[in-house]
Amino acid sequence: MSSSADVSLDNESLAGLVMELSSQLHVERARRVALEEALVAAGVLTHEAIEAAGNNPAVRQRIQALVQDSIDKLLLVLTEDRDPRVPLRKQPLTPPFKPS
Protein backbone atom coordinates (compact mmCIF):
# COMPACT_ATOMS: atom_id res chain seq x y z
CA MET A 1 0.00 0.00 0.00
CA SER A 2 1.74 3.14 -1.15
CA SER A 3 -0.73 5.67 0.21
CA SER A 4 -0.18 7.31 3.53
CA ALA A 5 -2.29 10.00 5.10
CA ASP A 6 -2.89 11.67 8.42
CA VAL A 7 -6.20 10.07 9.36
CA SER A 8 -7.78 10.68 12.73
CA LEU A 9 -11.27 9.32 13.35
CA ASP A 10 -13.25 9.10 16.54
CA ASN A 11 -14.29 5.61 17.66
CA GLU A 12 -17.88 6.03 16.44
CA SER A 13 -16.78 7.08 12.95
CA LEU A 14 -14.22 4.29 12.79
CA ALA A 15 -16.79 1.69 13.90
CA GLY A 16 -19.23 3.00 11.29
CA LEU A 17 -16.57 2.78 8.60
CA VAL A 18 -15.67 -0.79 9.57
CA MET A 19 -19.33 -1.85 9.55
CA GLU A 20 -19.95 -0.23 6.15
CA LEU A 21 -16.89 -1.86 4.61
CA SER A 22 -17.82 -5.23 6.15
CA SER A 23 -21.31 -4.96 4.70
CA GLN A 24 -19.96 -4.10 1.25
CA LEU A 25 -17.49 -6.99 1.44
CA HIS A 26 -20.28 -9.45 2.31
CA VAL A 27 -22.43 -8.27 -0.61
CA GLU A 28 -19.53 -8.41 -3.08
CA ARG A 29 -18.49 -11.89 -1.91
CA ALA A 30 -22.05 -13.22 -2.19
CA ARG A 31 -22.42 -11.83 -5.71
CA ARG A 32 -19.04 -13.24 -6.79
CA VAL A 33 -19.86 -16.71 -5.47
CA ALA A 34 -23.29 -16.61 -7.15
CA LEU A 35 -21.70 -15.57 -10.46
CA GLU A 36 -19.04 -18.28 -10.23
CA GLU A 37 -21.66 -20.94 -9.49
CA ALA A 38 -23.85 -19.73 -12.38
CA LEU A 39 -20.88 -19.96 -14.77
CA VAL A 40 -20.05 -23.47 -13.56
CA ALA A 41 -23.71 -24.59 -13.73
CA ALA A 42 -24.00 -23.25 -17.29
CA GLY A 43 -20.87 -25.15 -18.30
CA VAL A 44 -19.03 -21.97 -19.22
CA LEU A 45 -16.20 -22.47 -16.70
CA THR A 46 -15.04 -25.00 -14.16
CA HIS A 47 -14.02 -24.24 -10.58
CA GLU A 48 -10.46 -25.09 -11.61
CA ALA A 49 -10.55 -22.57 -14.48
CA ILE A 50 -11.82 -19.88 -12.13
CA GLU A 51 -9.01 -20.67 -9.68
CA ALA A 52 -6.43 -20.62 -12.48
CA ALA A 53 -7.67 -17.24 -13.70
CA GLY A 54 -7.20 -15.83 -10.21
CA ASN A 55 -3.58 -17.01 -10.22
CA ASN A 56 -2.77 -15.45 -13.59
CA PRO A 57 -0.08 -12.75 -13.09
CA ALA A 58 -1.83 -10.27 -15.41
CA VAL A 59 -5.11 -10.74 -13.55
CA ARG A 60 -3.37 -10.38 -10.18
CA GLN A 61 -1.68 -7.17 -11.36
CA ARG A 62 -5.04 -5.74 -12.46
CA ILE A 63 -6.61 -6.72 -9.14
CA GLN A 64 -3.77 -5.03 -7.23
CA ALA A 65 -4.26 -1.83 -9.24
CA LEU A 66 -7.99 -1.90 -8.46
CA VAL A 67 -7.27 -2.47 -4.76
CA GLN A 68 -4.83 0.45 -4.67
CA ASP A 69 -7.38 2.70 -6.41
CA SER A 70 -10.02 1.75 -3.84
CA ILE A 71 -7.64 2.44 -0.96
CA ASP A 72 -6.67 5.81 -2.45
CA LYS A 73 -10.34 6.79 -2.76
CA LEU A 74 -11.07 5.65 0.79
CA LEU A 75 -8.14 7.64 2.18
CA LEU A 76 -9.29 10.69 0.23
CA VAL A 77 -12.72 10.49 1.85
CA LEU A 78 -11.20 9.92 5.29
CA THR A 79 -8.84 12.88 5.04
CA GLU A 80 -11.24 15.43 3.53
CA ASP A 81 -12.29 18.23 5.84
CA ARG A 82 -16.00 18.15 6.52
CA ASP A 83 -16.21 21.94 6.88
CA PRO A 84 -15.83 23.69 3.49
CA ARG A 85 -14.84 26.93 5.24
CA VAL A 86 -11.56 25.42 6.43
CA PRO A 87 -8.52 26.70 4.50
CA LEU A 88 -7.00 24.35 1.96
CA ARG A 89 -3.58 24.74 3.58
CA LYS A 90 -2.88 23.60 7.11
CA GLN A 91 0.24 25.74 7.47
CA PRO A 92 0.17 29.55 7.33
CA LEU A 93 1.51 31.32 4.27
CA THR A 94 3.39 33.83 6.43
CA PRO A 95 5.04 33.57 9.84
CA PRO A 96 2.71 34.24 12.77
CA PHE A 97 2.37 37.87 13.83
CA LYS A 98 4.52 38.77 16.84
CA PRO A 99 3.78 42.13 18.45
CA SER A 100 6.87 44.16 19.32
DAHULIN-V161074 format. One record per residue. N is the residue number from 1. RES is the residue in one small letter. SS is DSSP state (H for helix, E for strand, - for the rest). OMEGA is omega in whole degrees, 0 to 359 (NA if undefined). Layout:
n->N res->RES ss->SS omega->OMEGA
n->N res->RES ss->SS omega->OMEGA
//
This chain:
n->1 res->m ss->- omega->185
n->2 res->s ss->- omega->183
n->3 res->s ss->- omega->171
n->4 res->s ss->- omega->182
n->5 res->a ss->- omega->176
n->6 res->d ss->- omega->183
n->7 res->v ss->- omega->175
n->8 res->s ss->- omega->181
n->9 res->l ss->- omega->173
n->10 res->d ss->- omega->184
n->11 res->n ss->H omega->180
n->12 res->e ss->H omega->179
n->13 res->s ss->H omega->180
n->14 res->l ss->H omega->178
n->15 res->a ss->H omega->178
n->16 res->g ss->H omega->179
n->17 res->l ss->H omega->179
n->18 res->v ss->H omega->180
n->19 res->m ss->H omega->179
n->20 res->e ss->H omega->179
n->21 res->l ss->H omega->177
n->22 res->s ss->H omega->179
n->23 res->s ss->H omega->179
n->24 res->q ss->H omega->179
n->25 res->l ss->H omega->180
n->26 res->h ss->H omega->181
n->27 res->v ss->H omega->180
n->28 res->e ss->H omega->180
n->29 res->r ss->H omega->181
n->30 res->a ss->H omega->180
n->31 res->r ss->H omega->179
n->32 res->r ss->H omega->180
n->33 res->v ss->H omega->179
n->34 res->a ss->H omega->179
n->35 res->l ss->H omega->178
n->36 res->e ss->H omega->181
n->37 res->e ss->H omega->178
n->38 res->a ss->H omega->178
n->39 res->l ss->H omega->178
n->40 res->v ss->H omega->181
n->41 res->a ss->H omega->180
n->42 res->a ss->- omega->180
n->43 res->g ss->- omega->181
n->44 res->v ss->- omega->181
n->45 res->l ss->- omega->171
n->46 res->t ss->- omega->176
n->47 res->h ss->H omega->180
n->48 res->e ss->H omega->179
n->49 res->a ss->H omega->178
n->50 res->i ss->H omega->178
n->51 res->e ss->H omega->180
n->52 res->a ss->H omega->179
n->53 res->a ss->H omega->179
n->54 res->g ss->H omega->179
n->55 res->n ss->H omega->179
n->56 res->n ss->- omega->182
n->57 res->p ss->H omega->179
n->58 res->a ss->H omega->178
n->59 res->v ss->H omega->180
n->60 res->r ss->H omega->178
n->61 res->q ss->H omega->178
n->62 res->r ss->H omega->179
n->63 res->i ss->H omega->180
n->64 res->q ss->H omega->178
n->65 res->a ss->H omega->178
n->66 res->l ss->H omega->178
n->67 res->v ss->H omega->181
n->68 res->q ss->H omega->178
n->69 res->d ss->H omega->178
n->70 res->s ss->H omega->179
n->71 res->i ss->H omega->179
n->72 res->d ss->H omega->179
n->73 res->k ss->H omega->178
n->74 res->l ss->H omega->179
n->75 res->l ss->H omega->178
n->76 res->l ss->H omega->179
n->77 res->v ss->H omega->182
n->78 res->l ss->H omega->185
n->79 res->t ss->H omega->178
n->80 res->e ss->- omega->174
n->81 res->d ss->- omega->182
n->82 res->r ss->- omega->181
n->83 res->d ss->- omega->183
n->84 res->p ss->- omega->180
n->85 res->r ss->- omega->180
n->86 res->v ss->- omega->179
n->87 res->p ss->- omega->179
n->88 res->l ss->- omega->181
n->89 res->r ss->- omega->177
n->90 res->k ss->- omega->181
n->91 res->q ss->- omega->179
n->92 res->p ss->- omega->177
n->93 res->l ss->- omega->180
n->94 res->t ss->- omega->177
n->95 res->p ss->- omega->179
n->96 res->p ss->- omega->180
n->97 res->f ss->- omega->177
n->98 res->k ss->- omega->179
n->99 res->p ss->- omega->180
n->100 res->s ss->- omega->NA
//
